[in-house]
Amino acid sequence: MARTHSTAMVPSNCRGGSFWRRLNGPERAAFTDVGRPCGFRRGTTIIRAEDTARWTAIVISGRVRVNNGDGSLTVATRSAGDLIGEQRFLGVRPHQATVHAETGVRALVVDGADLDRLLARQPGVLRALCEVLSERLRECDRRLAGLSGDAFTKIVRFLAQATDATGDDPANTIHIGSQEALAGQLGISRDSVIRAFRRLRDDEVVTTHRGVVTVRVPARLREYP
């Protein structure tokens, strides 16, 4: 991991439900005290499945893609304020997923020993972790439920759920990375993604631009059969 020299160690533009937003002031200060800012170029593998190194990180800026162990399926994307390597909190070894930098990424990395000391001083961090893990389990359940239905229905469900997760973001912006990445995440073809977004743009429900989808009328998503 390449150390950066930036002093900007605080995530900004975090969604409402992110790990960072769930921490209080002293808990955030504890992370910035022990964490070190690291930079990752686009395409870098940040965490490899089966890696046994014990550390965790909070994304400061940029976006990462989480794949299943063999890399065949994109299971999630994470952005500013989100926690990666969260299994290190629980002492689970090895990592069960691979994490790639989908853009240039800066992250606040906390090594295992520092993490243990932080938790001893700030046990409330575990509350925030439990909330995040609970949300990710619900996210997994929704994804499994979304495996049924045609390609358009899968995309509409994904957008509706992602819009709900944007919290206090009034713009309802969703980072999908790319059409190919979204296709892999939903188990559909890239052509199906293209057709679905064309229909949603024609219906004036969304706008799209370079991996970012803006949901203009969230209520309309729930009107599709």
N, C-alpha and C positions, 0 to 999 in steps of 0.2 A: 504494500500500500504506500502510495506516495504522499508524504506529508505536504500540506499546503502551508503558506505563510499568512493566510488571511486571518484577520481578527474577527470576521463575521461568523460567530459561532451560534447564532440564534436563528432557528428556522423562521421564515416569514411566509405569508400567504398560505398558512396552514388551513386545511378544512376543519370544520367544527369538531369532528369526531376523532381527530388525529391524537396520537399518544401525547405529543407536546402540549396540545390544548388541554389535555386532561390533568396536567401537572400544575401544582401551585407554584408560587414564586420561589420559596426555598428549595423545592424539588428541582426546579429548572436550574437554579444556581448550583446545586450539587452536581448536576450533569456537566455544566460548563466548567466547573472547577476541575473535574477529573478527566473529562473527555479531551480528545485531541482531534482537531479538524483534519480530515483526509480528503484528497481529491481523487476522482476516478474518471478516466476518459470514457467517452461513449464506446460501448461495446465491451468494456472490461467486465470480466467475471469477478464479482465482489465476494460472493460466497459460493462454494462448490458443495454439491450434495456429497455426503460422507466425510466432509471436512470436520476434524475434531477440535480445531482451535476454538478457544472459549472467549468470545467477545460479542458485543452487540453494538448497534449503531442507530442513531437518529438521523434521518435524511434532513439536511439543511436546505439544499436546493437541488433541482433536477428530478429525474424520475427513474425508477428501477422496475425491472420486470422479474417476477417470481415464476420459475418453472418447476414442474414436478421433477422427481429425482433423475429420470432419464432424459429430461429436457424436451420431451415430446409434446408437452401441453403447458400453455401459459395459464397459471392459476390466479394471478393477481398482478396489479401494478401498485407501486407505492410512490408517494411524493413527499413534499416538504412537511415535516412534522411527524411522519410515520416512522415506526420502529421496524428495523430489520434484524434478523438473527435473534428473534425474541425467545427461541427455545433455549438460548444460553441462560436466560433468567431461571429456567426450570432445571437446568443441569442435564437436559436431554442431549445425548450424544449418539451418533454424529448428527450433522445437519440433514434435514430431510428434503431440502429444496435447494435449487441453484438460483442465485440472484445475479442478474446482469444489469449494467448501467445502460439504460435505454437512451439517455442523453448524458451530457457531462453532469457529474454528480459531486456534490460536496456533502460530507457526512461527519457527524460527531461520533467518534468511535470510543467505546469504553471497554477496556480489557477486563478479564474475569476477576482478578483480585480487587481492582478498583470498584467493580460492580458490587462485589460482596460488601465492601466497606460502605459504599453508597447506600445500599439497602439497609445496613445496620443503623445508619444515621437517619435515613428517610424511609421508614417502612411503608409510608403511604404510597410510595411508588408502586408497590405491589397491587394496590387498589386500581391504579390506572392500568397496570398490565392486565389484570383480570378483566377489566372492562373492554380492553382492546381484544383480548383473546375471545371473549364472548361474542363480540361483534364479528370477528373473523370466522367463528363457527357458524354464526347465522349467515354470513356471506357464503360460506361453503354450502350450507343447506339450500340457499336460494339458487346457487349455481347448479346444484344437482337437480333441483326442481325445473330449472330452465333448460335441461337437456332434452326435454320433450318439446314437441311443437316444431313448426317449420322455421326456416332461417329468419324470416322477417319477425316472427313472434319472439324468437330468442333475442334478437337485437332490441326490440321494443322493451322486453322485460329487463334486459341489461341496462338500458338507458333509464328506465323508471327507477330501478334500484340504485343506480349510481347517482341519480338526481337526489334521491332521498338522502344519500350519504354525503352530499356536498354541504350539509348543515347550513351554516349561515352565509354561504356564498350566494349572493342574489343573482349572479350571472348564470348559475347552473352550468358551469363549464366542466367538461369531463375529458380527461386526457386518455386517449385510447392507444397512443403510441403510433400505431399505423393500422391500416385496414387489414394487413396480413396478420398482425399481432392479435387484433380483435377476432379475426376468423379462427385463429388457433385456439384462443381462449374459449370460444363458444362452440368449437367443433363443427364449423361450417366452412364453406369455400369463400375465398376472397371476392369472387364474382357476386356471391350472395350478399356480401357486405356492401358492395358497390351499389347493387340494385336497391337494397333496403334504404340506404342513405339518400339515394336519388329520389325515392318515393317520399321519404320524410322531408326532404328539402322542398319538393314540389308541393307538399301539403303545408309548408311553412311552419313545421313543427321544430325543425332544427336548422342550424347552419353548421358548416364544417370548414375547417382550415388547418392544414398541416398537423394532423394528429389530434386536433382539439375539436370536440363537439360541444356546441352551445345549444341547450334545450330552451327554445323560446317559449313554448307553451307546455309545461309539464303535465297539465291535466289532460291534454290531448293524447298522451301516450297511453293512458288508461282507457281510452275510448276505442282503441283498436281491438278487434275480436281476437 
